[in-house]
């Protein structure tokens, strides 16, 4: 009886191996039926893949600008504006292009470009971005008082609607004051910025009816 029992156990083990191999083979066949995809990947439509490519290009341009390579960044931004006309990516790239132009010393051209964006852009969220950039361009052009006033105006306008605009404006003010060596004003701007990070109102900003916020 023992040899027969041992044979039975070997038979069961062999059957399990065959089943496991069959299941593994099925998954290999299934994967082969979807060329170009590996585990965890999601198929993208051609349109979605094209948008992702543009997005990566925009990020590349911003990274180059962050490294101070504004001529290289400008080339990428201008290419996106040309090839993606009317899209959100194009408007974003147009604003970034103006900023790079300002860093390259083309202040008047940058301001004219931003004026067109502010006047023509149909996307509400891009307008304050353009205005933030406009303020910094004035600072880069040496008009720091005007830049600070523009940042302050943005803070007053967007305190309730879009707090992140206020934060960006305060960061812009610290940059302006740093450029001019007004470090006391840098500290004052930072003191206004910190409460916004904690989710509180900006000291000195007006409330909904125009009265100073508490």
C-alpha angles and dihedrals in degrees: 000000000000096000090049092050091049090050090050092053091049089050092053092048091049091050091052091050091050092050092047091049090049092053092047090048090052092055091047090051091046092052091047089056089064105054116197096025126103130188111300096015122125122213113243126205117241090253093051091046090051091051090049090053091052091048091053090049090052090050089049090054092049091049091052090049089050088055091052093252093130098157091056091044092050091054091055094045093049091049091053091048090051098046100035100042113177096010125119088248091056094051091048090048091049091057092046090049091055090051092051090048089055091052087052089055097257094126101151092047091048092051092048090051092050091048089057092048093050091048099043109027111110093197111093094202092059096055097072089044089056091047092050089052091046091056092051091048089056088052092050087051090056096256095121098155091055091047092052091050091051091051090049090050091053091051091053093047099046104035093110102023105047113004091183089067088057090051092050090048092051090049087050090052091052088052092051093049091046090054090054096043093244095141095163088062090046089058091046091052091047090051088057092045099053095064091053090057088054090052098255129126121271112261110244095020118124123252125232093281095043098260118129113274117245 
